[in-house]
Amino acid sequence: MPASPKISALICVHNEASQMKACLAPLASFVDQIVVVLDRCTDASKDVALAHKAKIVEGAWPIEGHRRQAGQDACSGRWIFEIDADERVSPELIEEIKQLIDNREAQGDHGPDWWRIPFDNYIGERLVRHGWGAQFGVGAKAILYKKGYKTWGNQRVHPKVQMRGESGPALTHRMKHLVDENVSDMIQRLDRYTTLRALDLIDEGNIGTFKKNVARIFGRFYKCFILRKGYKEGALGLVIAIFAGLYPFLSFVKAAERHKSTL
């Protein structure tokens, strides 16, 4: 491994041993360092990380952004490629990243400091292109950036991201995102995410109102199913739109329940 790595791959996991091998295996072909943050892992995640010669950071981080910041701090590379266990990088995307970073390094102090990578979202083996809401499928993410140029908010799920410096154009090739295995997984994730969002609402001191969150059901459903063309995905598009509409309402109900508010 070079004394001063150029690219560090960063992955934060909680009991993701079953996913990690397929995620980590392609990284060695284009990164100089792999950093794996193990958050309260009780499975074989550490063994998989060590098998891929990763630098290990272990701990407990209730807030996602704190965990990701700990990972960024542990990276030695000038550039960071951030990836999750349920994401897969293709040979074409690898070549694009290698060329982009080589060209950027040749520019010295001038040029972009971060880029967005577009995503393809899968339910099981099926590519689902249309209808995703922000809390579920990913359109594109800023996951290739200069170290220190990305910060995360204090939210427990999908923390707000701030990027500094100059952005480059979105990459051409797409990341494969294995969102869920089936509808049962989607239901479990909706339950898990709304529980975490409820805690964030309580921390923010504004859980919202019943009337406002009922209205959001219909607004978000319309946005996902009609404006984002979820109808093209048939039954799955309908499920995604319904869940997108329910997400803020269920978060509000759970927050009100915990906060002993009137529903």
C-alpha positions as CSV (number, residue, x, y, z in Angstrom):
1,M,0.0,0.0,0.0
2,P,1.4,3.4,-0.9
3,A,2.7,5.6,2.0
4,S,0.3,8.3,1.0
5,P,-2.9,6.8,-0.4
6,K,-4.6,8.7,-3.2
7,I,-8.1,7.2,-2.9
8,S,-9.6,5.7,0.3
9,A,-12.8,3.7,0.1
10,L,-15.0,4.2,3.2
11,I,-17.8,1.8,4.2
12,C,-19.8,2.0,7.5
13,V,-21.6,-1.2,8.5
14,H,-23.8,-2.7,11.2
15,N,-23.9,-6.5,10.9
16,E,-23.5,-6.6,7.1
17,A,-21.2,-9.6,6.8
18,S,-23.4,-11.2,4.2
19,Q,-23.2,-8.2,1.9
20,M,-19.6,-7.0,2.5
21,K,-17.6,-9.4,0.4
22,A,-19.5,-8.6,-2.8
23,C,-19.2,-4.9,-2.0
24,L,-15.5,-4.9,-1.0
25,A,-14.0,-7.3,-3.6
26,P,-14.0,-4.9,-6.6
27,L,-12.5,-2.0,-4.5
28,A,-8.9,-3.3,-4.5
29,S,-8.7,-2.6,-8.2
30,F,-8.8,1.1,-7.9
31,V,-8.4,2.3,-4.3
32,D,-5.3,2.5,-2.2
33,Q,-6.9,2.0,1.2
34,I,-10.2,0.5,2.5
35,V,-11.6,1.9,5.8
36,V,-14.4,-0.1,7.4
37,V,-16.3,1.4,10.3
38,L,-17.9,-1.3,12.5
39,D,-20.8,0.1,14.4
40,R,-21.8,-2.3,17.2
41,C,-21.3,-5.4,15.0
42,T,-21.9,-8.8,16.4
43,D,-21.6,-10.9,13.2
44,A,-18.6,-11.7,11.1
45,S,-18.3,-8.2,9.6
46,K,-14.8,-7.7,11.1
47,D,-13.5,-10.9,9.7
48,V,-14.7,-9.9,6.2
49,A,-13.1,-6.5,6.6
50,L,-9.8,-8.0,7.7
51,A,-9.8,-10.5,4.8
52,H,-9.8,-7.4,2.5
53,K,-6.9,-5.8,4.4
54,A,-9.1,-3.0,5.6
55,K,-8.3,-0.4,8.3
56,I,-10.8,-1.0,11.1
57,V,-12.6,1.6,13.2
58,E,-14.9,0.1,15.9
59,G,-17.4,1.8,18.2
60,A,-21.0,2.7,18.8
61,W,-22.5,5.7,17.1
62,P,-26.3,6.3,17.6
63,I,-26.1,9.2,15.1
64,E,-25.3,8.1,11.5
65,G,-23.4,11.3,10.7
66,H,-21.0,10.8,13.7
67,R,-20.2,7.3,12.4
68,R,-19.5,8.6,8.9
69,Q,-17.4,11.4,10.2
70,A,-15.3,9.0,12.3
71,G,-14.7,7.0,9.1
72,Q,-13.7,10.1,7.1
73,D,-11.3,11.1,9.9
74,A,-9.7,7.6,9.6
75,C,-9.1,7.8,5.9
76,S,-5.6,8.6,4.8
77,G,-6.3,9.3,1.1
78,R,-6.7,12.7,-0.4
79,W,-9.9,11.5,-2.1
80,I,-12.7,9.4,-0.5
81,F,-15.0,7.0,-2.3
82,E,-17.9,6.3,0.1
83,I,-19.9,3.1,-0.4
84,D,-22.5,1.2,1.6
85,A,-22.7,-2.6,2.0
86,D,-25.8,-2.9,-0.3
87,E,-24.1,-1.0,-3.1
88,R,-22.0,-2.5,-6.0
89,V,-19.5,-0.7,-8.2
90,S,-19.2,-1.9,-11.8
91,P,-16.0,-2.2,-13.9
92,E,-17.2,0.7,-16.0
93,L,-17.8,2.9,-13.0
94,I,-14.4,1.9,-11.6
95,E,-12.6,3.0,-14.8
96,E,-14.5,6.3,-14.9
97,I,-13.5,7.0,-11.3
98,K,-9.8,6.1,-11.9
99,Q,-9.7,8.4,-15.0
100,L,-11.5,11.2,-13.2
101,I,-9.2,11.2,-10.2
102,D,-6.1,10.9,-12.3
103,N,-7.1,13.9,-14.4
104,R,-8.1,15.9,-11.3
105,E,-4.7,15.1,-9.7
106,A,-2.9,16.5,-12.8
107,Q,-4.8,19.8,-12.3
108,G,-3.1,20.5,-8.9
109,D,-5.1,22.9,-6.8
110,H,-7.6,23.6,-9.6
111,G,-10.8,21.7,-10.5
112,P,-13.7,20.0,-8.8
113,D,-13.7,18.9,-5.2
114,W,-16.6,16.5,-5.3
115,W,-18.9,14.6,-7.7
116,R,-22.3,13.0,-7.6
117,I,-22.7,9.4,-8.8
118,P,-26.1,8.3,-10.2
119,F,-27.8,5.1,-8.8
120,D,-29.8,2.2,-10.1
121,N,-32.1,0.9,-7.4
122,Y,-33.1,-2.8,-7.3
123,I,-35.8,-4.7,-5.5
124,G,-34.5,-8.2,-5.6
125,E,-33.3,-8.8,-9.1
126,R,-35.6,-6.1,-10.6
127,L,-34.3,-2.7,-11.6
128,V,-36.8,-0.1,-10.5
129,R,-36.1,3.2,-12.2
130,H,-39.2,5.3,-11.5
131,G,-41.2,6.7,-8.5
132,W,-38.6,6.7,-5.7
133,G,-38.9,9.1,-2.8
134,A,-36.0,10.6,-1.0
135,Q,-36.3,8.3,2.0
136,F,-36.0,5.1,0.0
137,G,-34.3,4.8,-3.4
138,V,-31.4,7.0,-4.3
139,G,-31.2,9.2,-7.4
140,A,-27.6,10.3,-7.0
141,K,-25.2,10.9,-4.1
142,A,-22.1,12.9,-3.5
143,I,-19.9,10.0,-2.6
144,L,-16.7,10.9,-4.4
145,Y,-15.0,13.8,-2.7
146,K,-11.8,15.4,-1.3
147,K,-11.2,14.4,2.3
148,G,-12.7,17.0,4.7
149,Y,-15.1,18.4,2.1
150,K,-18.2,16.5,3.3
151,T,-20.1,16.9,6.6
152,W,-23.3,15.3,7.9
153,G,-26.1,16.5,10.1
154,N,-27.3,15.0,13.4
155,Q,-30.3,13.1,12.0
156,R,-30.5,9.3,12.8
157,V,-31.5,8.3,9.3
158,H,-30.5,10.0,6.0
159,P,-28.6,12.9,7.7
160,K,-28.5,16.1,5.8
161,V,-25.2,16.5,3.9
162,Q,-23.2,19.6,3.3
163,M,-20.5,19.8,0.7
164,R,-17.9,22.5,0.3
165,G,-15.7,23.4,-2.6
166,E,-16.5,23.1,-6.3
167,S,-18.7,20.4,-7.6
168,G,-17.9,18.5,-10.8
169,P,-20.4,17.0,-13.3
170,A,-22.3,13.9,-12.4
171,L,-20.5,10.7,-13.4
172,T,-21.9,8.8,-16.4
173,H,-21.9,5.2,-15.1
174,R,-24.2,4.2,-12.3
175,M,-23.9,2.5,-8.9
176,K,-26.0,-0.6,-8.3
177,H,-28.1,-0.2,-5.2
178,L,-29.7,-3.4,-3.7
179,V,-32.4,-1.5,-1.9
180,D,-34.5,-4.4,-0.6
181,E,-34.9,-8.1,-1.4
182,N,-38.7,-8.0,-1.5
183,V,-41.8,-6.2,-0.3
184,S,-41.5,-7.7,3.2
185,D,-38.0,-6.0,3.5
186,M,-39.6,-2.8,2.3
187,I,-42.2,-2.9,5.1
188,Q,-39.5,-3.6,7.7
189,R,-37.4,-0.7,6.5
190,L,-40.4,1.6,6.6
191,D,-41.0,0.7,10.2
192,R,-37.3,1.1,11.1
193,Y,-36.9,4.4,9.3
194,T,-40.0,6.0,10.7
195,T,-39.0,5.0,14.2
196,L,-35.7,6.7,13.8
197,R,-37.3,9.7,12.1
198,A,-39.7,10.0,15.1
199,L,-36.8,10.4,17.4
200,D,-35.3,13.1,15.2
201,L,-38.6,15.0,15.3
202,I,-38.7,14.9,19.1
203,D,-35.1,16.1,19.2
204,E,-35.9,18.9,16.8
205,G,-38.8,20.0,19.1
206,N,-41.3,20.1,16.3
207,I,-43.2,16.9,15.5
208,G,-45.7,18.7,13.3
209,T,-49.5,18.4,13.3
210,F,-52.0,15.8,12.4
211,K,-53.5,17.9,9.6
212,K,-50.3,18.8,8.0
213,N,-49.0,15.2,7.9
214,V,-52.3,13.8,6.5
215,A,-51.9,16.3,3.7
216,R,-48.4,15.1,3.1
217,I,-49.6,11.6,2.5
218,F,-51.4,12.7,-0.7
219,G,-48.8,15.2,-1.8
220,R,-45.9,12.7,-1.6
221,F,-48.0,9.9,-3.2
222,Y,-48.8,12.2,-6.1
223,K,-45.1,13.2,-6.5
224,C,-43.8,9.6,-6.5
225,F,-46.6,7.9,-8.5
226,I,-47.4,10.6,-11.0
227,L,-44.6,13.2,-11.3
228,R,-41.8,10.6,-10.8
229,K,-43.7,8.2,-13.0
230,G,-44.0,5.4,-10.4
231,Y,-47.0,4.1,-12.4
232,K,-44.5,2.7,-14.9
233,E,-43.4,0.2,-12.3
234,G,-46.8,-1.3,-11.8
235,A,-47.5,-2.8,-8.4
236,L,-44.1,-2.0,-7.0
237,G,-44.4,1.6,-8.1
238,L,-47.7,1.8,-6.2
239,V,-46.2,0.3,-3.1
240,I,-43.3,2.8,-3.2
241,A,-45.6,5.7,-3.6
242,I,-47.8,4.6,-0.7
243,F,-44.8,4.1,1.5
244,A,-43.4,7.5,0.5
245,G,-46.7,9.1,1.5
246,L,-46.9,7.2,4.8
247,Y,-43.3,7.9,5.8
248,P,-43.9,11.4,7.3
249,F,-47.3,10.5,8.8
250,L,-46.0,7.3,10.5
251,S,-43.0,9.3,11.8
252,F,-45.4,11.9,13.2
253,V,-47.6,9.3,14.9
254,K,-44.7,7.5,16.5
255,A,-43.2,10.8,17.7
256,A,-46.6,11.9,19.1
257,E,-47.0,8.5,20.8
258,R,-43.5,8.8,22.4
259,H,-44.0,12.5,23.3
260,K,-47.4,11.8,24.8
261,S,-49.0,14.3,22.4
262,T,-52.6,14.2,21.3
263,L,-53.0,12.3,18.1
